Amino acid sequence: MTAPTLTEADLDTQRARLDALREAIAQAIVGQTAVVEQLLVGLLAGGHVLLEGVPGLGKTLLVRTLGQALSLDFRRVQFTPDLMPGDLLGTELLEEDHGTGRRAFRFQPGPVFTNLLLADELNRTPPKTQSALLEAMQEHTVSYAGVTHALPAPFFVLATQNPIEQAGTYPLPEAQLDRFLLQIALDYPDEAEERAILARTTGSAQPRVPQTMGGEDVIALQALVREVHVGDDLLTWIARLVRASRPGEGAPEAVREYVRWGAGPRAGQSLVLAAKARALLRGRLAATREDVAALAAPVMRHRLLLSFAAEAERRSADDVVAALLDAVPYPAR
């Protein structure tokens, strides 16, 4: 099947839809403009998103609101130390046919069989259950008892974790972190936004989130993202940024000093797709340096393994990404 060609008419139509989606989310979410944009970038790029922020910033509400606005099936799973893989993926039930008396196993799908899965506090469950998500996130399938079951399309995982509490948590392994297209950092609202939150959430009125599009529309948008143009110079710059994140000869000083392991090739793929999605969100047919610079930190911050020196000097992955953007020049024509 031939991929659709993105035209100016398509762009105008889809931009109107995306603007309506933003407005629908704003009916329930105050502020967080950058967070909402990055969340939509993840959705349009067909990737998964890790939301990191302290409790009470509206992470769950944000994901639920997105599901309502998109008219998608939404499930929330609270990850706990006693959660088992079967609680997430599903299990087999022994059923008896009352007519014949025959017994047979039937697979009962778990909550992962949905369009929008909120994996709340993913780092509170043991690695055995964390790893149960790997196949679902990468292949969009679940294998159980030798049978592979396809997940609904679109399939989108939004996981949350609290960056402050460490007691009773199981840090996500690098292999799992690499499956997330973006890691979005949620910060406290400013004073005006916090006042608006207090006014909106302490009265009797409940926000009404209109449905703006369905699953087929999301799949069509994901296909259009692939048609957004990325120039050769931009591809070269992205490749150099990712390669420069790896310690070794020729790496920037900040990388040599603060990074133990750099980003892998999947980071470059993610940065290209994220830049394309941001361009489409902003009504453009081509990704630009601005798109890459805006998304470099969300794409790379969870893919850099920092050194003890970085921890001692309180340097973050975002600091390293900022240094990379300064140190790696854009290819000269």
DRENBAMI-35062 format. One record per residue (C-alpha): residue number from 1; chain; z, x negated, y. Coordinates in pm, 1 decimal. Layout:
<k: NUM	c: A	w: Z	u: X	v: Y>
...
//
This chain:
<k: 1	c: A	w: 0.0	u: 0.0	v: 0.0>
<k: 2	c: A	w: -105.1	u: -142.9	v: 339.1>
<k: 3	c: A	w: 179.4	u: -198.6	v: 588.0>
<k: 4	c: A	w: 161.0	u: 10.1	v: 906.2>
<k: 5	c: A	w: 30.3	u: -158.6	v: 1223.7>
<k: 6	c: A	w: 262.4	u: -135.7	v: 1520.5>
<k: 7	c: A	w: 83.2	u: 5.0	v: 1826.1>
<k: 8	c: A	w: 196.7	u: 83.6	v: 2179.0>
<k: 9	c: A	w: 204.1	u: 455.0	v: 2087.9>
<k: 10	c: A	w: 429.4	u: 382.6	v: 1789.8>
<k: 11	c: A	w: 648.3	u: 172.5	v: 2017.2>
<k: 12	c: A	w: 693.3	u: 453.1	v: 2271.4>
<k: 13	c: A	w: 773.4	u: 705.9	v: 1998.4>
<k: 14	c: A	w: 1022.5	u: 486.3	v: 1819.0>
<k: 15	c: A	w: 1187.6	u: 369.2	v: 2139.8>
<k: 16	c: A	w: 1252.4	u: 731.4	v: 2234.9>
<k: 17	c: A	w: 1410.0	u: 788.4	v: 1892.9>
<k: 18	c: A	w: 1625.6	u: 479.9	v: 1922.2>
<k: 19	c: A	w: 1737.0	u: 575.3	v: 2273.4>
<k: 20	c: A	w: 1837.7	u: 916.6	v: 2137.5>
<k: 21	c: A	w: 2031.6	u: 743.0	v: 1859.6>
<k: 22	c: A	w: 2220.4	u: 530.2	v: 2112.0>
<k: 23	c: A	w: 2305.7	u: 839.7	v: 2315.3>
<k: 24	c: A	w: 2427.9	u: 1019.9	v: 2002.4>
<k: 25	c: A	w: 2658.7	u: 730.7	v: 1914.0>
<k: 26	c: A	w: 2788.5	u: 724.9	v: 2272.8>
<k: 27	c: A	w: 2913.3	u: 1083.2	v: 2226.0>
<k: 28	c: A	w: 3195.4	u: 943.8	v: 2009.8>
<k: 29	c: A	w: 3209.1	u: 571.5	v: 2092.7>
<k: 30	c: A	w: 3319.2	u: 450.6	v: 2436.3>
<k: 31	c: A	w: 3161.3	u: 124.8	v: 2550.6>
<k: 32	c: A	w: 3097.8	u: -142.2	v: 2282.9>
<k: 33	c: A	w: 2734.7	u: -158.9	v: 2398.8>
<k: 34	c: A	w: 2668.1	u: -501.5	v: 2250.4>
<k: 35	c: A	w: 2839.1	u: -407.6	v: 1922.7>
<k: 36	c: A	w: 2631.9	u: -89.6	v: 1888.1>
<k: 37	c: A	w: 2311.4	u: -282.8	v: 1956.8>
<k: 38	c: A	w: 2396.4	u: -545.5	v: 1695.5>
<k: 39	c: A	w: 2483.7	u: -272.1	v: 1446.3>
<k: 40	c: A	w: 2144.4	u: -111.2	v: 1502.4>
<k: 41	c: A	w: 1977.6	u: -451.2	v: 1470.3>
<k: 42	c: A	w: 2133.8	u: -485.4	v: 1125.8>
<k: 43	c: A	w: 2020.9	u: -136.4	v: 1027.4>
<k: 44	c: A	w: 1661.0	u: -185.0	v: 1146.4>
<k: 45	c: A	w: 1635.3	u: -530.1	v: 990.2>
<k: 46	c: A	w: 1746.1	u: -385.4	v: 655.9>
<k: 47	c: A	w: 2054.0	u: -607.9	v: 631.6>
<k: 48	c: A	w: 2425.8	u: -561.8	v: 587.9>
<k: 49	c: A	w: 2688.5	u: -611.0	v: 856.0>
<k: 50	c: A	w: 3041.2	u: -752.7	v: 854.6>
<k: 51	c: A	w: 3259.2	u: -611.5	v: 1133.6>
<k: 52	c: A	w: 3554.9	u: -826.5	v: 1230.9>
<k: 53	c: A	w: 3827.0	u: -704.0	v: 1464.0>
<k: 54	c: A	w: 4192.3	u: -612.8	v: 1487.1>
<k: 55	c: A	w: 4299.8	u: -259.7	v: 1383.7>
<k: 56	c: A	w: 4246.6	u: 25.8	v: 1625.6>
<k: 57	c: A	w: 3914.7	u: -79.2	v: 1777.6>
<k: 58	c: A	w: 3721.3	u: 207.7	v: 1620.7>
<k: 59	c: A	w: 3538.0	u: 28.3	v: 1340.1>
<k: 60	c: A	w: 3564.5	u: 320.8	v: 1098.7>
<k: 61	c: A	w: 3474.5	u: 573.3	v: 1369.7>
<k: 62	c: A	w: 3170.8	u: 366.3	v: 1464.8>
<k: 63	c: A	w: 3034.3	u: 362.8	v: 1110.0>
<k: 64	c: A	w: 3107.0	u: 732.3	v: 1053.2>
<k: 65	c: A	w: 2937.1	u: 818.1	v: 1382.8>
<k: 66	c: A	w: 2629.7	u: 618.2	v: 1283.4>
<k: 67	c: A	w: 2611.7	u: 810.8	v: 955.9>
<k: 68	c: A	w: 2635.3	u: 1144.6	v: 1137.7>
<k: 69	c: A	w: 2369.6	u: 1052.9	v: 1391.9>
<k: 70	c: A	w: 2133.5	u: 937.8	v: 1116.2>
<k: 71	c: A	w: 2204.6	u: 1227.7	v: 880.7>
<k: 72	c: A	w: 2279.2	u: 981.0	v: 601.7>
<k: 73	c: A	w: 2517.4	u: 1010.4	v: 309.9>
<k: 74	c: A	w: 2832.5	u: 822.0	v: 408.8>
<k: 75	c: A	w: 3113.1	u: 694.2	v: 185.7>
<k: 76	c: A	w: 3424.7	u: 502.7	v: 280.2>
<k: 77	c: A	w: 3609.3	u: 284.8	v: 29.2>
<k: 78	c: A	w: 3947.7	u: 139.0	v: 119.5>
<k: 79	c: A	w: 3961.2	u: -198.2	v: -52.5>
<k: 80	c: A	w: 4305.5	u: -272.2	v: -196.9>
<k: 81	c: A	w: 4445.6	u: -536.7	v: -434.4>
<k: 82	c: A	w: 4435.9	u: -292.3	v: -727.4>
<k: 83	c: A	w: 4077.5	u: -170.8	v: -672.2>
<k: 84	c: A	w: 3866.9	u: -235.3	v: -983.2>
<k: 85	c: A	w: 3487.2	u: -285.0	v: -1003.0>
<k: 86	c: A	w: 3451.9	u: 47.8	v: -1185.2>
<k: 87	c: A	w: 3621.2	u: 225.4	v: -892.9>
<k: 88	c: A	w: 3333.6	u: 105.2	v: -676.4>
<k: 89	c: A	w: 3030.0	u: 96.5	v: -903.9>
<k: 90	c: A	w: 3106.4	u: 380.0	v: -1144.2>
<k: 91	c: A	w: 3196.2	u: 413.1	v: -1508.2>
<k: 92	c: A	w: 3082.4	u: 569.4	v: -1833.8>
<k: 93	c: A	w: 3232.7	u: 897.3	v: -1950.3>
<k: 94	c: A	w: 3236.2	u: 1013.6	v: -2311.1>
<k: 95	c: A	w: 3099.6	u: 1366.5	v: -2323.9>
<k: 96	c: A	w: 3071.0	u: 1605.7	v: -2616.8>
<k: 97	c: A	w: 2792.0	u: 1857.9	v: -2660.9>
<k: 98	c: A	w: 2978.3	u: 2175.3	v: -2756.6>
<k: 99	c: A	w: 2669.5	u: 2312.0	v: -2930.5>
<k: 100	c: A	w: 2600.7	u: 2019.3	v: -3161.9>
<k: 101	c: A	w: 2932.5	u: 1837.9	v: -3151.0>
<k: 102	c: A	w: 2757.6	u: 1513.2	v: -3067.7>
<k: 103	c: A	w: 2925.3	u: 1268.7	v: -2835.3>
<k: 104	c: A	w: 2746.5	u: 1041.9	v: -2591.9>
<k: 105	c: A	w: 2830.1	u: 824.5	v: -2294.9>
<k: 106	c: A	w: 2709.1	u: 929.9	v: -1951.9>
<k: 107	c: A	w: 2717.5	u: 702.9	v: -1647.2>
<k: 108	c: A	w: 2917.9	u: 849.5	v: -1360.2>
<k: 109	c: A	w: 2800.9	u: 682.7	v: -1034.3>
<k: 110	c: A	w: 3069.7	u: 542.4	v: -805.8>
<k: 111	c: A	w: 3092.1	u: 554.8	v: -425.6>
<k: 112	c: A	w: 2846.8	u: 264.2	v: -389.2>
<k: 113	c: A	w: 2569.2	u: 515.4	v: -464.1>
<k: 114	c: A	w: 2525.7	u: 622.6	v: -104.2>
<k: 115	c: A	w: 2316.7	u: 537.4	v: 201.8>
<k: 116	c: A	w: 2594.3	u: 408.0	v: 425.3>
<k: 117	c: A	w: 2891.7	u: 238.7	v: 260.5>
<k: 118	c: A	w: 3195.6	u: 143.8	v: 465.8>
<k: 119	c: A	w: 3380.1	u: -127.5	v: 275.5>
<k: 120	c: A	w: 3704.7	u: -112.1	v: 469.7>
<k: 121	c: A	w: 3910.0	u: -433.5	v: 464.5>
<k: 122	c: A	w: 3684.7	u: -596.0	v: 208.0>
<k: 123	c: A	w: 3897.1	u: -910.5	v: 203.6>
<k: 124	c: A	w: 4199.7	u: -720.9	v: 67.9>
<k: 125	c: A	w: 4053.6	u: -685.8	v: -280.5>
<k: 126	c: A	w: 4039.4	u: -964.2	v: -543.3>
<k: 127	c: A	w: 3721.0	u: -1168.9	v: -599.3>
<k: 128	c: A	w: 3639.6	u: -974.4	v: -917.2>
<k: 129	c: A	w: 3590.1	u: -655.4	v: -716.9>
<k: 130	c: A	w: 3434.6	u: -834.1	v: -419.4>
<k: 131	c: A	w: 3169.4	u: -979.1	v: -649.3>
<k: 132	c: A	w: 3085.4	u: -631.3	v: -779.5>
<k: 133	c: A	w: 2909.9	u: -572.9	v: -447.4>
<k: 134	c: A	w: 2682.2	u: -877.4	v: -471.4>
<k: 135	c: A	w: 2408.0	u: -720.1	v: -684.9>
<k: 136	c: A	w: 2420.4	u: -398.3	v: -485.8>
<k: 137	c: A	w: 2382.8	u: -582.8	v: -155.7>
<k: 138	c: A	w: 2109.8	u: -820.2	v: -269.3>
<k: 139	c: A	w: 1906.4	u: -617.2	v: -519.0>
<k: 140	c: A	w: 2002.3	u: -260.2	v: -419.2>
<k: 141	c: A	w: 2078.3	u: -192.2	v: -784.8>
<k: 142	c: A	w: 2383.7	u: -160.4	v: -1010.5>
<k: 143	c: A	w: 2377.2	u: -289.7	v: -1368.5>
<k: 144	c: A	w: 2621.3	u: -126.5	v: -1608.2>
<k: 145	c: A	w: 2628.3	u: -144.6	v: -1988.0>
<k: 146	c: A	w: 2283.4	u: -301.9	v: -1996.7>
<k: 147	c: A	w: 2121.1	u: -34.8	v: -1779.0>
<k: 148	c: A	w: 2006.0	u: -95.4	v: -1421.0>
<k: 149	c: A	w: 2054.2	u: 193.2	v: -1177.5>
<k: 150	c: A	w: 1870.5	u: 200.5	v: -842.8>
<k: 151	c: A	w: 2070.0	u: 274.1	v: -529.1>
<k: 152	c: A	w: 1952.5	u: 532.4	v: -275.8>
<k: 153	c: A	w: 1725.8	u: 415.7	v: 7.0>
<k: 154	c: A	w: 1811.4	u: 319.6	v: 270.8>
<k: 155	c: A	w: 2123.7	u: 135.2	v: 154.1>
<k: 156	c: A	w: 2344.1	u: -23.9	v: 417.5>
<k: 157	c: A	w: 2685.6	u: -190.1	v: 370.5>
<k: 158	c: A	w: 2921.5	u: -223.4	v: 663.6>
<k: 159	c: A	w: 3231.1	u: -419.1	v: 570.1>
<k: 160	c: A	w: 3536.0	u: -471.5	v: 789.5>
<k: 161	c: A	w: 3802.7	u: -736.7	v: 793.0>
<k: 162	c: A	w: 4105.1	u: -813.8	v: 1009.4>
<k: 163	c: A	w: 4085.5	u: -1171.1	v: 1144.8>
<k: 164	c: A	w: 4459.1	u: -1193.9	v: 1215.2>
<k: 165	c: A	w: 4640.7	u: -1084.1	v: 900.3>
<k: 166	c: A	w: 4615.0	u: -1333.8	v: 615.1>
<k: 167	c: A	w: 4897.7	u: -1212.1	v: 390.5>
<k: 168	c: A	w: 4765.5	u: -1026.7	v: 87.4>
<k: 169	c: A	w: 4402.0	u: -1111.9	v: 157.7>
<k: 170	c: A	w: 4132.4	u: -1287.3	v: -44.8>
<k: 171	c: A	w: 3892.5	u: -1477.2	v: 185.1>
<k: 172	c: A	w: 3530.7	u: -1384.5	v: 119.6>
<k: 173	c: A	w: 3340.5	u: -1660.6	v: -66.6>
<k: 174	c: A	w: 3045.6	u: -1826.6	v: 104.4>
<k: 175	c: A	w: 2800.0	u: -1664.7	v: -139.5>
<k: 176	c: A	w: 2917.1	u: -1320.3	v: -34.0>
<k: 177	c: A	w: 2930.6	u: -1400.0	v: 336.8>
<k: 178	c: A	w: 2570.2	u: -1518.5	v: 317.6>
<k: 179	c: A	w: 2466.3	u: -1169.9	v: 199.7>
<k: 180	c: A	w: 2561.7	u: -1025.0	v: 539.0>
<k: 181	c: A	w: 2281.2	u: -1035.5	v: 791.7>
<k: 182	c: A	w: 2526.5	u: -1029.4	v: 1083.8>
<k: 183	c: A	w: 2895.3	u: -1079.0	v: 1146.4>
<k: 184	c: A	w: 2986.2	u: -871.9	v: 1451.0>
<k: 185	c: A	w: 3301.4	u: -956.9	v: 1643.6>
<k: 186	c: A	w: 3474.8	u: -659.4	v: 1805.1>
<k: 187	c: A	w: 3690.1	u: -730.6	v: 2108.1>
<k: 188	c: A	w: 3931.8	u: -520.1	v: 2311.0>
<k: 189	c: A	w: 3774.1	u: -272.4	v: 2556.1>
<k: 190	c: A	w: 3795.4	u: -336.7	v: 2929.2>
<k: 191	c: A	w: 4030.3	u: -130.3	v: 3146.8>
<k: 192	c: A	w: 3778.7	u: 141.3	v: 3237.0>
<k: 193	c: A	w: 3671.4	u: 183.4	v: 2875.8>
<k: 194	c: A	w: 4029.1	u: 194.2	v: 2750.8>
<k: 195	c: A	w: 4114.4	u: 463.9	v: 3005.4>
<k: 196	c: A	w: 3810.5	u: 665.5	v: 2891.0>
<k: 197	c: A	w: 3923.6	u: 627.9	v: 2528.5>
<k: 198	c: A	w: 4269.2	u: 760.8	v: 2614.0>
<k: 199	c: A	w: 4123.5	u: 1060.4	v: 2797.7>
<k: 200	c: A	w: 3870.7	u: 1142.0	v: 2525.4>
<k: 201	c: A	w: 4093.1	u: 1109.1	v: 2219.4>
<k: 202	c: A	w: 4415.0	u: 1279.7	v: 2329.4>
<k: 203	c: A	w: 4277.5	u: 1625.0	v: 2410.7>
<k: 204	c: A	w: 4164.8	u: 1917.9	v: 2201.7>
<k: 205	c: A	w: 3790.5	u: 1868.4	v: 2247.6>
<k: 206	c: A	w: 3611.9	u: 1696.2	v: 1961.7>
<k: 207	c: A	w: 3292.1	u: 1496.6	v: 2022.7>
<k: 208	c: A	w: 2977.2	u: 1644.9	v: 1875.2>
<k: 209	c: A	w: 2737.4	u: 1386.7	v: 1736.3>
<k: 210	c: A	w: 2380.9	u: 1522.7	v: 1715.5>
<k: 211	c: A	w: 2155.2	u: 1421.6	v: 1427.5>
<k: 212	c: A	w: 1863.5	u: 1220.4	v: 1560.7>
<k: 213	c: A	w: 1680.0	u: 1104.1	v: 1247.6>
<k: 214	c: A	w: 1702.0	u: 1090.8	v: 870.4>
<k: 215	c: A	w: 1670.7	u: 836.0	v: 595.0>
<k: 216	c: A	w: 1289.5	u: 842.8	v: 588.8>
<k: 217	c: A	w: 1282.8	u: 769.0	v: 961.5>
<k: 218	c: A	w: 1510.1	u: 468.2	v: 909.7>
<k: 219	c: A	w: 1284.3	u: 335.5	v: 632.5>
<k: 220	c: A	w: 980.3	u: 378.3	v: 860.0>
<k: 221	c: A	w: 1155.4	u: 187.2	v: 1139.0>
<k: 222	c: A	w: 1245.9	u: -93.8	v: 900.7>
<k: 223	c: A	w: 878.7	u: -121.3	v: 808.9>
<k: 224	c: A	w: 780.4	u: -135.4	v: 1177.7>
<k: 225	c: A	w: 1027.9	u: -417.0	v: 1240.2>
<k: 226	c: A	w: 829.8	u: -630.7	v: 996.6>
<k: 227	c: A	w: 523.2	u: -580.8	v: 1217.9>
<k: 228	c: A	w: 686.9	u: -721.9	v: 1531.9>
<k: 229	c: A	w: 523.0	u: -1050.9	v: 1624.7>
<k: 230	c: A	w: 702.4	u: -1385.7	v: 1611.1>
<k: 231	c: A	w: 509.1	u: -1678.6	v: 1755.4>
<k: 232	c: A	w: 470.3	u: -2014.6	v: 1583.8>
<k: 233	c: A	w: 678.7	u: -2188.9	v: 1851.0>
<k: 234	c: A	w: 962.8	u: -1941.6	v: 1801.4>
<k: 235	c: A	w: 950.5	u: -1984.6	v: 1423.5>
<k: 236	c: A	w: 965.4	u: -2360.4	v: 1467.4>
<k: 237	c: A	w: 1264.8	u: -2332.4	v: 1701.7>
<k: 238	c: A	w: 1451.2	u: -2104.8	v: 1459.8>
<k: 239	c: A	w: 1387.9	u: -2345.1	v: 1171.5>
<k: 240	c: A	w: 1510.4	u: -2638.2	v: 1378.8>
<k: 241	c: A	w: 1823.5	u: -2450.1	v: 1490.1>
<k: 242	c: A	w: 1917.4	u: -2374.2	v: 1130.2>
<k: 243	c: A	w: 1840.6	u: -2724.8	v: 1007.8>
<k: 244	c: A	w: 2037.7	u: -2877.7	v: 1295.7>
<k: 245	c: A	w: 2347.5	u: -2685.1	v: 1181.3>
<k: 246	c: A	w: 2372.9	u: -2911.5	v: 875.0>
<k: 247	c: A	w: 2576.1	u: -3231.3	v: 914.3>
<k: 248	c: A	w: 2379.9	u: -3548.4	v: 866.2>
<k: 249	c: A	w: 2167.5	u: -3801.5	v: 1042.6>
<k: 250	c: A	w: 2009.3	u: -3654.6	v: 1353.1>
<k: 251	c: A	w: 2247.3	u: -3355.3	v: 1373.5>
<k: 252	c: A	w: 2397.8	u: -3274.5	v: 1715.2>
<k: 253	c: A	w: 2736.9	u: -3429.5	v: 1788.7>
<k: 254	c: A	w: 2918.3	u: -3094.4	v: 1768.5>
<k: 255	c: A	w: 2779.0	u: -3038.3	v: 1418.1>
<k: 256	c: A	w: 2869.4	u: -3385.2	v: 1292.8>
<k: 257	c: A	w: 3221.6	u: -3348.0	v: 1427.1>
<k: 258	c: A	w: 3307.8	u: -2985.7	v: 1348.1>
<k: 259	c: A	w: 3088.8	u: -2866.0	v: 1056.4>
<k: 260	c: A	w: 3139.5	u: -2940.8	v: 687.3>
<k: 261	c: A	w: 2851.2	u: -2727.9	v: 558.0>
<k: 262	c: A	w: 2571.1	u: -2579.9	v: 764.1>
<k: 263	c: A	w: 2362.3	u: -2267.4	v: 732.7>
<k: 264	c: A	w: 2111.6	u: -2221.6	v: 449.5>
<k: 265	c: A	w: 1753.4	u: -2088.8	v: 459.1>
<k: 266	c: A	w: 1876.8	u: -1728.0	v: 450.1>
<k: 267	c: A	w: 2014.7	u: -1781.8	v: 800.9>
<k: 268	c: A	w: 1662.5	u: -1850.7	v: 927.9>
<k: 269	c: A	w: 1525.2	u: -1543.2	v: 754.6>
<k: 270	c: A	w: 1804.7	u: -1334.4	v: 902.2>
<k: 271	c: A	w: 1751.3	u: -1471.6	v: 1251.8>
<k: 272	c: A	w: 1379.7	u: -1393.5	v: 1242.0>
<k: 273	c: A	w: 1436.2	u: -1035.7	v: 1122.6>
<k: 274	c: A	w: 1723.1	u: -977.7	v: 1365.0>
<k: 275	c: A	w: 1513.5	u: -1103.5	v: 1657.0>
<k: 276	c: A	w: 1231.0	u: -870.2	v: 1553.2>
<k: 277	c: A	w: 1469.9	u: -574.4	v: 1533.6>
<k: 278	c: A	w: 1617.3	u: -649.2	v: 1876.6>
<k: 279	c: A	w: 1268.1	u: -669.5	v: 2024.3>
<k: 280	c: A	w: 1182.9	u: -325.9	v: 1881.3>
<k: 281	c: A	w: 1511.6	u: -183.9	v: 2012.6>
<k: 282	c: A	w: 1416.9	u: -308.4	v: 2358.0>
<k: 283	c: A	w: 1063.9	u: -172.6	v: 2343.7>
<k: 284	c: A	w: 873.4	u: -494.4	v: 2283.1>
<k: 285	c: A	w: 599.9	u: -585.2	v: 2035.4>
<k: 286	c: A	w: 704.3	u: -950.6	v: 2013.1>
<k: 287	c: A	w: 1034.9	u: -1132.7	v: 1970.6>
<k: 288	c: A	w: 1136.8	u: -1383.3	v: 2236.3>
<k: 289	c: A	w: 1371.3	u: -1679.7	v: 2285.1>
<k: 290	c: A	w: 1616.7	u: -1437.4	v: 2447.2>
<k: 291	c: A	w: 1635.8	u: -1234.2	v: 2125.0>
<k: 292	c: A	w: 1707.1	u: -1545.2	v: 1919.0>
<k: 293	c: A	w: 1968.4	u: -1679.4	v: 2160.9>
<k: 294	c: A	w: 2144.8	u: -1339.3	v: 2175.6>
<k: 295	c: A	w: 2168.5	u: -1311.8	v: 1796.1>
<k: 296	c: A	w: 2220.9	u: -1674.6	v: 1694.1>
<k: 297	c: A	w: 2600.8	u: -1641.4	v: 1688.5>
<k: 298	c: A	w: 2618.6	u: -1310.6	v: 1492.3>
<k: 299	c: A	w: 2369.1	u: -1449.9	v: 1239.1>
<k: 300	c: A	w: 2522.7	u: -1796.9	v: 1197.5>
<k: 301	c: A	w: 2897.1	u: -1769.9	v: 1269.1>
<k: 302	c: A	w: 2985.3	u: -1666.0	v: 912.6>
<k: 303	c: A	w: 2746.5	u: -1918.6	v: 757.7>
<k: 304	c: A	w: 2907.6	u: -2231.2	v: 904.0>
<k: 305	c: A	w: 3195.6	u: -2392.7	v: 718.2>
<k: 306	c: A	w: 3401.5	u: -2569.5	v: 982.7>
<k: 307	c: A	w: 3597.1	u: -2891.4	v: 937.4>
<k: 308	c: A	w: 3965.8	u: -2961.3	v: 982.4>
<k: 309	c: A	w: 3882.9	u: -3125.6	v: 1315.8>
<k: 310	c: A	w: 3741.4	u: -2795.6	v: 1442.3>
<k: 311	c: A	w: 4057.4	u: -2613.6	v: 1342.7>
<k: 312	c: A	w: 4278.5	u: -2882.0	v: 1499.2>
<k: 313	c: A	w: 4085.9	u: -2869.5	v: 1826.3>
<k: 314	c: A	w: 4050.8	u: -2489.7	v: 1816.5>
<k: 315	c: A	w: 3673.4	u: -2497.5	v: 1803.0>
<k: 316	c: A	w: 3505.2	u: -2184.3	v: 1666.4>
<k: 317	c: A	w: 3173.1	u: -2129.6	v: 1494.3>
<k: 318	c: A	w: 3052.1	u: -1966.9	v: 1816.1>
<k: 319	c: A	w: 3125.4	u: -2291.2	v: 2000.8>
<k: 320	c: A	w: 2909.0	u: -2479.5	v: 1751.2>
<k: 321	c: A	w: 2624.3	u: -2226.2	v: 1783.0>
<k: 322	c: A	w: 2637.8	u: -2254.1	v: 2162.1>
<k: 323	c: A	w: 2615.5	u: -2633.1	v: 2128.5>
<k: 324	c: A	w: 2317.9	u: -2594.8	v: 1893.7>
<k: 325	c: A	w: 2131.7	u: -2375.9	v: 2142.4>
<k: 326	c: A	w: 2186.4	u: -2642.0	v: 2409.7>
<k: 327	c: A	w: 2103.4	u: -2937.6	v: 2186.8>
<k: 328	c: A	w: 1787.4	u: -2812.7	v: 2012.7>
<k: 329	c: A	w: 1500.1	u: -2791.8	v: 2261.9>
<k: 330	c: A	w: 1234.8	u: -2523.7	v: 2245.1>
<k: 331	c: A	w: 905.8	u: -2673.0	v: 2115.8>
<k: 332	c: A	w: 684.9	u: -2797.2	v: 2400.0>
<k: 333	c: A	w: 332.0	u: -2665.7	v: 2406.9>
//
